[in-house]
Amino acid sequence: MKVKAKLLALVCVFGLLTANATPIDDLIERIDKGASRKFKIELKQAGKDYFELDQQGSRVVIRGNSWVNIGVGLNWYLKYYAGIHLSWNQMQAKLPDVLPPVAKKERHETNLTLRYAFNYCTFSYSMAFWDWERWQQEIDWLCLHGVNLPLAIVGEECVWRNMLLKLGYSEEEIGKFIAGPAFLAWWEMNNLEGWGGPLPLSWYTRQEQLQKKILKRMKELGMHAVLPGYCGMMPHDAKARLGLNVSDAGLWNGFQRPANLLPTDERFDEIAKLYYDELTKLYGKADYYSMDPFHESHDDATIDYAESGRKLMDAMKRVNPKAVWVIQGWTENPRPEMVDPMKAGDLLVLDLFSECRPMFGAPSIWKRGNGYKQHQWLFCLLENFGANIGLHGRMDQLLNNFYGASNAVKTWSEPSGIGFTMEGSENNPVMFELMSELPWRPQKFTKEEWIKSYVKARYNTENADIEKAWQLLSKTIYNCPAGNNQQGPHESIFCGRPSLNNFQASSWSKMKNYYDPASTLEAARLFLQGAESILLRDRQKSLNTEHSTLNNIEYDLVDITRQALADQARLQYQHVIADYKAFSIEDFKRSSERFLHMLLLQDSLLATRTEFRLGHWTQAAINCGTTPEEQQLYEWNARVQITTWGNRYCADTGGLRDYAHKEWQGLLRDFYYPRWKAYFDALLAQMEALTMPQPELLGGGPNANKTASELFAMALPQEVKIDWYALEEPWTLRHNKYTAQPEGDALQLSSRVLQFLLNK
């Protein structure tokens, strides 16, 4: 009986603790089970967003006026007191048995109350195949980094399927309209129809359930999920199929675009209502709806943009009169004629690329003289395009533009908050960490002083070599200067289709050299030098890299070494081409072989980390399938997106190939290596053929009547012609297995790479 009584008492105590647990306690438990008892979480009302760190006995006190702000306080404490930095490469950590005390109360406030996350592209380039476990980690990351306004478009395809069925479309017709898992973002943005589909019914069930879990967790944390509103999109055959008055949106990089339902159509309100009814039935109502009509499209004289804006706004307001329309500030959007007539407070503009091409009024090639006029806007960090791999940032530009946006002497309104609008996540944690802290740091600071604190927080140590490495990186590759408008990181030479003039891998990157490749090599050398002593020492204490310090050091060591190798390979490529143009056959053989060796060396280095393995992407895709046929469809989606992106026309003529290229183990070895090997073999064969006698030239031949200029052109190095798509497409159709399980030792492989690079 006594045992039963004790058990009952323990159950009651546990129940009481559970009943009193806050969403932040739950978050702490996901970081480190049992650690929530070391904290005291206090939610307090306040007229201004704030968080506060304090001490009460042995417990650390974190106060704030919202769960998200308390989450920021928790992250601040973990970084700057406990030396624990949580990021995409690791969202769990072992907290000290006794937490470092907060000796003096610390308080931070901000006027930037809206803090947004995600680009439509993020949901396809990074999140296409995430399960609930991965989404839980992401929502925790959002909370720790202050996000209270996340875009939530998982399962939008379920709304559209239900809506189109009620409009009389068949499952087969719907399958030709809604895109596949890896391409849903561009369908949602009115760019394409059907590519990557048709989706099986099990996908709709999966995504509906997943979205409901996501929204429930976001609500628990006090976040305002931004749901996808109705932007006027309809299938391109809506005129013939339903008799609707639509504009023909034409093609997007070779893909058939959906049509735009014109505001003058008598069924506009009916169809908009049908959409919102289905959305609300599945996911409830929202205070914010995201709509991007006419995204990346040319002006159309048949469209009354002002009336379209009014109709879309009215349809949204009928669902929730207090709702706000969230729209991306990108190229021509939002068109002034559409949004100028709207009331202040009804529209929130995401200034999507504020760190490089701000539209809010600061100097840039996209500057709008009066900014967004009466409308609220958010200062956003885009940072990454296509989820490409590469160190990259604009630290000075970010700081200058951010603090300049709140300067009193200007012609534009102050921002209402910030936004993370990356096309792809899980890269460059340093830039997202910097951005997340800006709202809470009212006084401008230098990147040099911030980097010093970042290094201490990320590795829980002070190491002169590692700090030197990061200071060097912050002055070079992480300091892309004003005037350089490139989209995302300096693209790896390994990932581009081979040619005699390789520079950027994708069609629109606008790359321009801005740092000396020697700087990343030196940074890698310094980082390795510092990391060796820490890893060798700490590995004796911990037999694995689950310890956050070890994990962060290993991840960054591999990433920085990867960048150094990619940059040196760009130099090696120039040697290869120089040897070819000099017609030095033996030198060409040696230099091209060295380049190919560097590519395979990169593959081996990246094999040591799950994050840089192709298998973590393809296996997640396969895991979504419930049948072999579904698994093959999802794997094909995953393979195509990161390589050809589209069919032959869209890849080549449309320019989409390699837009989402990745420096990943497996992809380097099996996709990029065969391309470069085929190219170098073709160049060598061309040179060797020219050393052989040409019988047809004796006594005349086809070139006998050519002009001097034609003969001169023939004498120049000639580009070989290879049908790249024919070489690439077969890989997208294969089913050879790639695993996410790391192989090899990160420290040993990094050391091997640097020895190779430094001993030329």
C-alpha positions in Angstrom: 0.0 0.0 0.0 2.8 2.4 0.9 4.4 1.7 -2.5 1.1 2.4 -4.2 0.7 5.6 -2.3 4.2 6.8 -3.2 3.5 6.0 -6.9 0.2 7.9 -6.7 2.0 10.9 -5.1 4.6 10.9 -7.9 1.9 10.7 -10.5 0.1 13.7 -8.9 3.3 15.7 -8.8 4.1 14.8 -12.4 0.6 15.8 -13.4 0.9 19.1 -11.6 4.2 19.8 -13.3 2.7 18.9 -16.7 -0.3 21.0 -16.1 1.9 24.0 -15.3 4.3 23.4 -18.2 4.5 26.2 -20.7 5.2 25.8 -24.5 8.7 27.0 -23.7 9.2 24.2 -21.1 8.1 21.8 -23.8 10.6 23.3 -26.2 13.4 23.0 -23.6 12.5 19.3 -23.2 12.9 18.8 -26.9 16.4 20.4 -26.6 17.4 18.3 -23.6 15.0 16.0 -21.8 14.6 17.0 -18.1 16.3 20.4 -18.5 13.1 22.5 -18.1 13.3 22.2 -14.3 16.4 24.3 -14.4 14.5 27.3 -15.8 11.6 29.4 -14.6 9.5 30.8 -17.5 7.4 33.9 -16.8 4.9 35.3 -19.3 4.2 39.0 -18.5 2.1 41.6 -20.1 3.9 44.6 -21.5 3.4 47.5 -23.9 6.5 46.6 -25.8 8.0 43.4 -27.1 10.8 42.3 -24.7 12.6 39.5 -23.0 14.5 39.5 -19.8 17.1 37.2 -18.2 17.2 36.9 -14.4 18.1 34.5 -11.6 16.1 33.0 -8.8 18.1 30.7 -6.6 19.5 27.9 -8.8 17.0 28.5 -11.6 17.5 30.8 -14.6 14.4 33.1 -15.1 13.3 34.0 -18.6 10.6 36.6 -18.9 8.8 38.0 -21.9 5.5 39.3 -23.2 5.0 36.4 -25.6 6.2 32.8 -25.9 8.2 33.7 -28.9 10.0 36.5 -27.2 10.7 34.2 -24.3 12.1 31.8 -26.9 14.5 34.5 -28.0 15.5 35.0 -24.4 16.1 31.3 -24.1 18.3 31.3 -27.2 20.2 34.4 -26.0 20.9 32.7 -22.7 22.0 29.4 -24.3 24.4 31.2 -26.6 25.9 33.9 -24.4 25.8 32.3 -21.0 25.8 28.5 -21.5 27.9 28.4 -24.7 25.3 26.4 -26.6 24.5 27.3 -30.1 21.5 25.5 -31.6 21.2 25.7 -35.4 20.0 23.6 -38.3 23.0 21.3 -38.0 21.9 20.4 -34.5 18.8 21.4 -32.5 19.5 19.3 -29.4 22.2 19.7 -26.8 23.2 18.5 -23.3 22.8 21.4 -20.9 25.2 21.7 -17.9 24.0 20.0 -14.7 24.2 23.5 -13.0 23.4 26.3 -15.4 25.7 29.4 -15.4 23.9 32.0 -13.4 22.7 35.4 -14.7 24.6 37.6 -12.4 22.8 40.8 -13.4 19.4 41.1 -14.9 19.5 41.6 -18.7 16.6 43.1 -20.7 16.1 43.6 -24.4 13.3 45.4 -26.2 12.2 46.0 -29.8 9.7 48.0 -31.8 9.9 45.5 -34.6 6.9 43.4 -33.6 6.5 41.4 -36.9 9.1 38.8 -37.6 8.4 36.7 -40.6 9.9 33.5 -42.1 10.1 31.7 -45.4 9.9 32.2 -49.1 7.5 30.1 -51.2 10.7 28.5 -52.7 11.8 27.3 -49.2 8.9 24.9 -49.1 10.2 23.1 -52.2 14.0 23.7 -52.2 14.4 22.6 -48.5 11.1 21.4 -47.1 9.6 19.4 -49.9 9.9 16.0 -48.1 10.0 17.0 -44.4 8.1 14.9 -41.9 6.7 16.0 -38.6 9.9 15.3 -36.7 11.8 17.7 -38.9 9.1 20.3 -38.8 9.1 20.2 -35.0 12.8 21.2 -35.1 12.1 24.0 -37.6 9.3 25.5 -35.5 11.6 25.3 -32.5 14.2 27.1 -34.5 11.7 29.8 -35.5 10.7 30.4 -31.9 14.3 30.6 -30.7 15.0 33.1 -33.5 12.0 35.3 -32.8 9.7 34.4 -35.7 6.0 35.1 -34.9 4.8 35.3 -38.5 5.7 32.2 -40.4 4.4 31.4 -43.8 2.4 28.1 -43.6 1.6 26.7 -47.0 2.0 22.9 -46.5 -1.1 21.2 -47.8 -2.3 24.1 -50.0 -2.7 21.5 -52.8 -5.4 19.8 -50.6 -7.4 23.0 -50.7 -7.1 23.3 -54.5 -8.0 19.6 -55.1 -11.2 20.0 -53.0 -12.0 23.3 -54.8 -11.5 22.0 -58.3 -13.5 18.8 -57.6 -16.4 21.1 -56.7 -15.9 23.0 -59.9 -16.3 19.8 -61.9 -12.7 18.9 -62.6 -11.8 15.2 -62.6 -9.0 13.7 -60.5 -7.1 13.2 -63.8 -7.5 16.9 -64.8 -6.4 18.0 -61.3 -3.4 15.8 -61.6 -2.4 17.7 -64.7 -2.7 21.0 -62.9 -1.1 20.6 -59.5 2.6 20.1 -59.5 4.7 17.4 -57.9 6.2 17.7 -54.4 9.5 19.3 -55.4 7.8 21.9 -57.6 4.7 22.9 -55.6 6.2 26.3 -54.8 6.3 27.4 -58.4 2.8 26.1 -59.0 1.6 28.1 -55.9 3.3 31.2 -57.4 1.5 30.9 -60.7 4.6 29.8 -62.6 3.8 26.4 -63.8 1.2 23.6 -64.0 1.5 19.9 -63.4 5.3 19.4 -63.6 6.4 16.6 -61.3 2.9 15.2 -60.9 0.3 13.8 -60.8 0.1 13.5 -57.0 -1.3 10.3 -55.5 -4.2 10.6 -53.1 -2.0 9.5 -50.2 0.1 12.6 -50.7 -3.0 14.8 -50.0 -3.8 12.9 -46.9 -0.2 13.1 -45.6 0.1 16.8 -46.2 -3.2 17.7 -44.7 -2.3 15.9 -41.5 1.1 17.4 -41.5 -0.2 21.0 -41.9 -2.7 20.5 -39.1 0.2 19.5 -36.8 2.3 22.5 -37.9 -0.5 25.0 -37.3 -1.3 23.5 -33.9 2.3 23.9 -32.7 2.6 27.4 -34.2 -0.6 28.4 -32.4 0.6 26.9 -29.1 3.7 29.2 -29.3 1.6 32.2 -30.1 2.7 32.5 -33.7 0.4 34.0 -36.4 0.6 31.5 -39.3 0.3 33.1 -42.7 -2.0 31.0 -44.8 -2.1 31.0 -48.6 -4.9 33.3 -49.8 -6.7 33.3 -53.2 -4.6 35.2 -55.7 -6.8 34.7 -58.8 -5.0 31.6 -60.2 -6.9 29.1 -62.3 -5.9 26.3 -64.6 -4.9 27.6 -68.0 -7.9 25.9 -69.6 -10.4 27.6 -67.3 -11.8 29.6 -70.2 -12.6 26.5 -72.3 -13.4 24.3 -69.4 -15.6 26.6 -67.3 -16.2 29.6 -69.6 -14.3 31.9 -67.3 -12.8 35.2 -68.4 -9.1 34.7 -67.8 -5.9 36.2 -69.1 -3.4 34.0 -70.8 -0.2 34.1 -68.7 1.9 32.4 -71.4 5.0 30.5 -70.5 7.5 30.7 -67.6 10.9 29.5 -68.6 9.2 27.0 -71.0 6.5 25.9 -68.6 2.8 26.5 -69.2 1.6 29.1 -66.6 -1.8 29.0 -64.9 -4.2 31.6 -66.0 -5.3 34.7 -64.0 -9.0 35.0 -63.4 -9.9 38.6 -64.4 -11.7 40.7 -61.8 -14.5 41.5 -64.3 -15.6 37.8 -64.4 -19.0 37.5 -62.9 -17.9 34.3 -61.0 -14.8 35.9 -59.4 -16.4 36.3 -56.0 -18.0 32.9 -56.1 -14.7 31.1 -56.9 -12.8 33.1 -54.4 -15.3 32.2 -51.7 -15.2 28.6 -52.7 -11.4 28.6 -52.2 -11.6 30.3 -48.8 -14.4 27.9 -47.7 -12.2 24.9 -48.5 -9.2 26.5 -46.9 -11.1 27.4 -43.7 -12.7 24.0 -43.5 -9.3 22.3 -43.5 -7.0 24.7 -41.7 -9.2 27.4 -40.0 -9.1 31.2 -40.5 -6.0 33.4 -40.3 -5.1 37.0 -39.5 -2.6 37.1 -42.4 -2.9 35.7 -45.9 -0.2 35.5 -48.5 -1.0 36.3 -52.1 1.4 37.1 -55.0 -0.7 37.7 -58.1 1.1 38.3 -61.4 4.4 37.0 -59.9 7.4 37.3 -62.3 5.1 38.2 -65.2 5.1 41.0 -67.8 2.6 43.8 -67.7 -0.7 42.9 -69.3 -2.8 45.7 -70.8 -5.9 43.4 -70.5 -5.6 43.4 -66.7 -7.0 46.1 -64.5 -4.5 45.8 -61.7 -6.3 48.2 -59.3 -9.6 46.3 -59.7 -7.8 42.9 -59.3 -6.2 44.1 -56.1 -9.6 45.4 -54.8 -11.4 42.1 -55.6 -8.6 40.0 -54.0 -8.6 42.2 -50.9 -12.4 42.1 -50.6 -12.5 38.4 -50.9 -9.9 38.0 -48.1 -11.8 40.6 -45.9 -15.0 38.7 -46.2 -13.3 35.7 -44.5 -11.7 37.9 -41.7 -12.3 41.7 -41.7 -9.1 42.1 -39.6 -6.9 40.0 -41.9 -3.8 41.5 -43.6 -2.6 40.7 -47.1 1.1 39.7 -47.1 2.8 40.2 -50.5 6.4 39.8 -51.7 8.3 42.8 -52.8 10.1 41.3 -55.8 10.9 42.8 -59.2 7.7 44.5 -60.5 5.6 43.3 -57.6 3.7 44.7 -55.8 2.6 46.9 -58.8 1.9 50.4 -57.5 -1.3 50.6 -59.6 -2.6 47.5 -57.7 -1.7 48.5 -54.1 -1.7 52.3 -54.1 -5.5 52.5 -53.6 -5.4 50.2 -50.7 -5.9 51.4 -47.1 -2.9 51.6 -44.7 -2.9 48.5 -42.4 -4.4 46.2 -45.0 -1.2 45.3 -46.7 2.2 44.0 -45.5 5.0 44.0 -48.0 8.0 41.7 -47.7 11.0 43.6 -49.0 12.4 40.3 -50.1 16.1 41.2 -50.8 16.8 44.1 -48.4 20.4 43.2 -47.8 21.2 43.6 -51.5 18.5 45.1 -53.7 16.2 47.0 -51.2 13.0 48.4 -52.8 11.9 50.3 -49.7 13.7 53.4 -50.8 17.4 52.9 -49.9 19.9 53.1 -52.8 19.8 50.0 -55.0 19.0 49.0 -58.6 15.4 48.2 -57.4 14.9 51.4 -55.4 11.4 52.8 -55.2 11.5 56.5 -54.5 8.8 56.6 -51.9 9.2 53.1 -50.8 5.9 51.3 -50.2 4.1 54.6 -49.3 1.3 54.1 -46.7 1.9 50.3 -46.4 3.7 48.3 -43.7 6.8 46.5 -44.8 9.4 44.1 -43.4 13.2 44.3 -43.9 14.1 40.8 -45.2 17.2 38.7 -45.6 17.1 36.6 -48.8 20.7 35.3 -48.6 20.3 32.1 -50.5 18.9 31.2 -53.9 18.1 27.6 -55.1 19.3 26.2 -51.7 22.8 26.3 -53.3 25.7 25.2 -51.1 28.4 27.9 -50.4 29.6 30.3 -47.8 28.1 33.7 -48.5 26.9 36.9 -46.9 26.8 40.7 -47.0 27.5 41.5 -43.4 28.4 45.2 -43.8 25.6 45.7 -46.3 23.1 44.0 -44.0 24.1 46.2 -41.1 24.2 49.4 -43.1 20.8 48.8 -44.8 19.1 47.6 -41.6 20.2 50.5 -39.4 19.7 52.9 -42.3 16.1 51.7 -42.7 15.3 53.2 -39.3 17.2 56.4 -40.0 15.1 59.5 -39.2 16.2 61.4 -42.3 14.5 59.5 -45.2 11.6 59.4 -47.6 10.3 56.0 -46.7 8.4 54.7 -43.7 10.2 52.6 -41.0 9.9 48.8 -41.2 7.4 47.0 -39.0 9.8 44.1 -38.5 12.1 41.7 -40.2 11.9 38.5 -42.3 13.9 35.5 -43.3 13.0 35.0 -47.0 15.7 32.5 -48.1 14.9 30.3 -51.1 16.7 27.5 -49.3 17.5 27.0 -45.6 20.0 24.9 -43.6 23.0 26.9 -44.8 25.1 29.8 -43.5 23.9 29.8 -39.9 26.1 32.8 -39.1 24.0 35.1 -41.4 20.7 34.0 -40.0 22.0 34.3 -36.4 23.1 37.8 -37.1 19.8 38.8 -38.7 17.8 37.4 -35.9 19.6 39.5 -33.3 19.2 42.8 -35.2 15.7 43.7 -33.8 17.1 43.3 -30.2 20.2 45.4 -30.8 19.1 49.1 -31.1 22.6 50.4 -31.6 24.6 49.7 -34.7 27.7 47.6 -34.2 30.5 46.2 -36.4 30.7 42.8 -37.8 34.1 42.4 -36.2 32.8 42.8 -32.6 29.8 40.6 -33.3 31.9 37.8 -34.8 34.0 37.6 -31.7 30.9 36.9 -29.6 29.5 34.5 -32.2 32.6 32.3 -32.1 32.5 32.1 -28.3 28.8 31.2 -28.5 29.0 28.7 -31.3 32.0 26.7 -30.0 31.9 27.5 -26.2 35.5 28.4 -26.3 37.9 31.2 -27.1 40.4 30.0 -29.7 42.7 32.5 -31.4 43.0 30.5 -34.6 39.3 30.0 -35.1 38.5 33.6 -34.3 41.1 34.7 -36.9 39.5 32.4 -39.4 36.1 33.9 -38.9 37.4 37.5 -38.9 39.0 36.7 -42.2 35.8 35.2 -43.6 33.8 38.2 -42.3 36.0 40.6 -44.3 36.0 38.5 -47.5 33.5 35.9 -48.5 30.9 37.0 -45.9 31.2 40.7 -47.0 29.9 40.8 -50.5 30.0 44.5 -51.2 27.4 47.0 -52.4 27.1 47.0 -56.1 27.6 43.3 -56.4 24.1 42.0 -57.1 24.8 38.3 -57.4 22.1 35.9 -56.2 23.5 33.8 -53.4 26.8 32.1 -53.0 29.8 32.0 -55.3 28.8 28.9 -57.2 31.1 25.9 -57.3 32.9 25.3 -60.5 32.2 21.6 -60.0 28.4 22.1 -60.5 28.3 24.0 -63.8 27.9 22.4 -67.2 31.5 22.3 -68.6 32.6 24.8 -71.2 35.7 26.8 -72.2 34.4 29.8 -70.2 32.9 28.4 -67.0 32.0 30.9 -64.4 28.5 30.7 -62.9 26.7 27.4 -62.7 23.1 28.7 -63.0 21.6 31.0 -65.5 20.7 34.0 -63.3 23.3 34.1 -60.5 24.9 37.3 -61.7 28.1 36.2 -60.1 31.0 38.7 -59.9 34.3 38.1 -58.2 34.6 39.9 -54.9 37.1 38.0 -52.7 40.5 36.4 -53.2 40.3 32.6 -53.2 43.4 32.6 -51.1 41.3 34.0 -48.2 39.1 30.9 -47.9 42.1 28.6 -48.1 43.8 30.5 -45.3 40.6 30.6 -43.2 40.3 26.8 -43.6 44.0 26.4 -42.5 43.4 28.5 -39.5 40.1 26.9 -38.6 41.6 23.4 -38.9 44.6 24.4 -36.7 42.2 25.6 -34.0 39.7 22.8 -34.4 42.3 20.0 -34.1 43.2 20.8 -30.5 39.5 21.2 -29.5 38.3 18.1 -31.2 41.1 15.9 -30.1 40.7 17.1 -26.5 36.9 16.9 -26.3 36.5 13.7 -28.2 38.2 12.0 -25.3 35.4 13.3 -23.1 32.6 12.5 -25.5 32.7 9.4 -27.8 30.3 11.0 -30.4 29.6 14.4 -31.9 26.2 14.8 -30.4 27.8 17.3 -28.1 26.8 20.7 -29.6 30.4 22.1 -29.5 31.9 19.2 -31.3 29.1 19.1 -33.8 29.3 22.8 -34.6 33.1 22.7 -35.0 32.9 19.6 -37.3 30.1 21.1 -39.4 31.9 24.4 -39.9 35.3 22.7 -40.5 33.8 20.6 -43.3 31.9 23.6 -44.7 34.9 26.0 -44.7 37.2 23.4 -46.1 34.6 22.5 -48.8 34.6 26.2 -49.8 38.4 26.4 -49.9 38.6 23.3 -52.1 35.8 24.6 -54.4 37.6 28.0 -54.8 41.0 26.3 -55.5 39.2 24.1 -58.1 38.1 27.3 -59.9 41.8 28.2 -60.2 42.7 24.7 -61.3 40.0 24.9 -64.0 41.8 28.0 -65.4 45.0 26.0 -65.6 43.2 23.2 -67.5 41.7 25.6 -70.1 45.1 27.4 -70.4 46.8 24.1 -71.2 44.1 23.3 -73.8 44.4 26.7 -75.4 48.2 26.4 -75.4 47.8 23.0 -77.1 50.0 21.4 -74.4 48.6 17.9 -74.5 50.6 16.4 -71.6 50.1 19.4 -69.4 46.4 19.2 -70.2 46.3 15.6 -69.2 47.9 16.4 -65.8 45.9 19.5 -65.0 42.5 18.0 -66.0 43.3 14.8 -63.9 44.1 17.0 -61.0 40.8 18.9 -61.3 38.9 15.6 -61.4 40.8 14.4 -58.4 39.8 17.5 -56.5 36.2 16.9 -57.4 36.3 13.4 -56.0 38.2 14.6 -53.0 35.3 17.0 -52.3 32.9 14.1 -52.6 34.9 12.2 -49.9 35.1 15.2 -47.6 31.3 15.9 -47.8 30.6 12.2 -47.1 31.5 12.8 -43.5 28.4 15.0 -42.7 24.8 14.0 -43.2 23.9 17.6 -44.2 26.2 17.4 -47.2 25.1 13.9 -48.4 22.7 13.5 -51.3 21.1 10.7 -49.4 19.6 12.9 -46.8 17.5 14.5 -49.6 16.6 11.5 -51.8 15.9 9.2 -48.8 13.5 11.8 -47.3 11.7 11.8 -50.6 11.5 8.0 -50.8 10.2 7.8 -47.3 7.2 9.9 -48.2 5.9 7.1 -50.5 3.5 4.4 -49.5 4.0 2.2 -52.6 7.0 1.5 -54.9 5.3 3.7 -57.6 5.0 6.6 -55.2 8.5 6.2 -54.0 9.8 6.3 -57.5 7.8 9.5 -58.3 9.1 11.3 -55.3 12.7 10.2 -55.9 12.4 11.4 -59.5 11.1 14.8 -58.2 14.1 15.0 -55.8 16.7 14.1 -58.5 15.2 16.4 -61.2 14.9 19.5 -59.1 18.6 19.6 -58.2 19.8 18.8 -61.8 17.9 19.5 -65.0 14.9 21.1 -63.1 12.7 20.7 -66.1 12.4 18.8 -69.4 14.8 19.4 -72.2 13.3 22.6 -73.3 12.9 24.1 -69.9 16.4 23.0 -68.8 18.2 24.2 -71.9 16.2 27.0 -73.6 14.4 28.0 -70.4 17.7 28.1 -68.5 16.5 26.2 -65.4 19.2 23.5 -65.4 21.5 23.6 -62.4 19.6 26.4 -60.8 19.3 24.3 -57.6 22.7 22.6 -58.0 24.2 21.2 -54.8 27.8 20.4 -53.7 26.7 17.1 -52.1 28.4 13.8 -51.7 27.0 11.3 -54.3 25.9 14.1 -56.7 29.5 15.2 -57.2 30.7 11.6 -57.9 27.8 10.4 -60.0 26.5 13.5 -61.8 29.1 16.2 -61.9 32.1 14.0 -62.3 30.8 12.2 -65.5 30.0 15.6 -67.1 33.5 16.9 -66.5 35.2 13.7 -67.5 33.2 13.6 -70.7 34.2 17.1 -71.5 37.9 16.7 -70.8 37.9 13.5 -72.8 36.3 15.4 -75.7 38.8 18.2 -75.6 41.7 15.7 -75.4 40.3 13.8 -78.4 40.0 17.0 -80.3 43.6 17.9 -79.6 44.9 14.5 -80.5 42.9 14.4 -83.7 44.6 17.7 -84.8 48.0 16.1 -84.4 47.1 13.5 -87.1 47.5 14.1 -90.8 44.4 15.4 -92.6 44.3 13.5 -95.9 41.3 15.5 -97.2 43.4 18.7 -97.1 46.0 17.3 -99.6 45.3 18.7 -103.1 42.2 20.7 -102.0 39.4 19.5 -99.8 36.4 21.1 -98.1 38.5 24.1 -96.7 40.3 24.9 -100.0 37.9 27.8 -100.8 37.5 29.3 -97.3 38.3 32.9 -96.8 41.2 34.0 -94.6 38.9 35.1 -91.8 37.1 31.7 -91.9 40.4 29.9 -91.7 41.5 32.2 -88.9 38.4 31.3 -86.9 39.0 27.6 -87.5 42.4 28.0 -86.1 41.1 29.2 -82.7 40.2 26.7 -79.9 36.9 25.2 -80.8 34.2 24.4 -78.2 33.3 20.7 -78.3 29.6 19.9 -78.7 28.0 17.6 -76.2 24.3 17.0 -75.7 24.4 17.7 -72.0 20.7 16.9 -71.4 21.1 13.5 -72.9 24.0 12.9 -70.5 22.0 14.2 -67.5 18.5 12.9 -67.8 19.4 9.2 -67.4 20.7 9.9 -63.8 17.3 11.4 -62.9 15.6 8.2 -63.8 17.9 5.9 -61.8 17.1 4.3 -58.4 20.6 3.6 -57.1 20.5 4.1 -53.3 22.1 7.0 -51.5 22.3 7.0 -47.7 22.3 9.8 -45.2 24.6 8.0 -42.9 28.0 9.8 -42.7 31.2 8.0 -43.7 34.7 8.8 -42.7 36.2 11.2 -40.2 35.6 14.9 -40.7 38.9 16.0 -39.1 41.0 13.5 -41.0 39.4 14.3 -44.4 39.7 18.1 -43.8 43.3 17.7 -42.9 43.9 15.5 -46.0 42.2 18.1 -48.3 44.2 21.0 -46.9 47.5 19.1 -47.2 46.7 18.5 -50.8 45.8 22.1 -51.4 48.8 23.6 -49.5 51.4 21.2 -51.0 50.8 22.0 -54.7 
